[in-house]
Every structure is written in structure tokens, then in C-alpha cells.
């Protein structure tokens, strides 16, 4: 049963995990279904609707960059990267889901498995980049068409249950040797169209009519606050740590989390 405490808890989990290489939607659904006795269909709809809070957190922390991305009159290289990546991810999402469901064994190709692979990939990226020259790191404005394609496809993999959009996006951007802080902030900005699309989907096709607006408001405010704060912490870590160490730290957190889920 949904109450104010459940709404607060779901919003807090969503805000804290949204930017980590861990599926925030997967974890909020898991908590609501397994520990709070909420039916899965409602838990999924409520978890997706709460993304509106973290989307607003990005607006609050990066208002000028985000508004700049939405203004397509001056189509800069960074805007080109932003919009082409978003379009590619939307176009690839359904084919990727169909391909994976028809090609891979469902018991093996799970969100936990992919989360573990993301963690291993981040650790490997950190080790490789630790031996790279600093001058080899690129700004987002120097993105290539291959970058647009790879990041867009990586985001599309988030259609699979338990797969983190942030994890896929950050791992790809860091692996393509974009500057760490800029890669992080760009990942934050890329989350907004996806979050807004999730919210719109719930309004049109989901159980939005069954979600009490009061409890949705509590969850959204909670996810806004914790999402805003966790963005700041993550950016500070990226600024303070050496690039390679930051990748290894993120990868280690992701691997540990995946192992905990396997044990549970």
C-alpha cells in the first residue's frame, strides 16, 4: 500500500541512485514489490513517474546548459551530439530489446549481468586510461559520428529491465576518452529527454490515474533534493580524483552492487 513514507523512500532511492551505474528504476521497483508489498505493475509505473523529480534536478543545477541544448537555432557541435544521440537511442531501443530477447538466454542476459559487465568495463577503462596521456582526452564539442552512434546505442540498452541508463552512457563516454567532468555533466543533460519520455509514457499508457498526486509529489520532491545533491557529490569526486581512479571507483561500486544482487 502506498503511503507518505513509501513515497519518500522511493524518491530518496531514485535520487541517490539515478546518476550511478546502477538501475534506479530497477531498485525502486524491487523495494516496492519485495519489501512493501506493492503490485509490480503499479510499482513500475510509480518508479518511472518519479523520474520527473530528477529531471527537474538537472534543470535546477544546469539551467543555462540545458536551455541552450533545447534552443536549436544555433546548432553547435555539442547540441549536435546531444540531439543525434537522443534520436539514435530512441530509434534503437525497440530493435535492441527484440534482438536481445530473441538471441540471448533470458536467465543469463539480465540486468544484474549487464550491471556487472558495466562495472568490469569501467575498471578496464580506468586501467587503460591510467596509462594514457592527458592530452588524449577530448571535450564533448569534438565528438564524432561514431561517438553519437555508440552513446545512442548504449542508452538504448537501458530498455532492458535492471539496466542503468547512466551507467551505459557514462561508461561509453569515458571509454571514448571524453573529459571526466564534462562526460558526467553531459550524461546528466542526456537524462532529461529520457526522463520526460518516461513520465509522458506513464501519463498516456500507464497507471497514472491510480497514482495519488499527493504521494507522487512527495516522491518527486524527495528525488529532486537527493538527485540534486548526489549530482554535486559525483562531480566533485570526478574533479578531485585522477580520471583513471574515478573510473575504477565507479566500476568497483557497480561490481559490488551487482554481486550483492546475485547473493540476494
C-alpha positions, 0 to 999 in steps of 0.5 A: 500500500502506498503511503507518505513514507513509501513515497519518500523512500522511493524518491530518496532511492531514485535520487541517490541512485539515478546518476550511478551505474546502477538501475534506479528504476530497477531498485525502486521497483524491487523495494516496492514489490519485495519489501512493501508489498506493492503490485509490480505493475503499479510499482513500475509505473510509480518508479518511472513517474518519479523520474520527473523529480530528477529531471527537474534536478538537472534543470535546477543545477544546469539551467543555462546548459540545458536551455541552450541544448533545447534552443536549436537555432544555433546548432553547435557541435555539442547540441549536435551530439546531444540531439543525434544521440537522443534520436539514435537511442530512441530509434534503437531501443525497440530493435535492441530489446527484440534482438536481445530477447530473441538471441540471448538466454533470458536467465543469463542476459539480465540486468544484474549481468549487464550491471556487472559487465558495466562495472568490469568495463569501467575498471578496464577503462580506468586501467587503460586510461591510467596509462594514457596521456592527458592530452588524449582526452577530448571535450564533448564539442569534438565528438564524432559520428561514431561517438553519437552512434555508440552513446545512442546505442548504449542508452538504448540498452537501458530498455532492458529491465535492471539496466542503468541508463547512466551507467551505459552512457557514462561508461561509453563516454569515458571509454571514448576518452571524453573529459571526466567532468564534462562526460558526467555533466553531459550524461546528466543533460542526456537524462532529461529527454529520457526522463520526460519520455518516461513520465509522458509514457506513464501519463498516456499508457500507464497507471497514472490515474491510480497514482495519488498526486499527493504521494507522487509529489512527495516522491518527486520532491524527495528525488529532486533534493537527493538527485540534486545533491548526489549530482554535486557529490559525483562531480566533485569526486570526478574533479578531485580524483585522477580520471583513471581512479574515478573510473575504477571507483565507479566500476568497483561500486557497480561490481559490488552492487551487482554481486550483492544482487546475485547473493540476494 
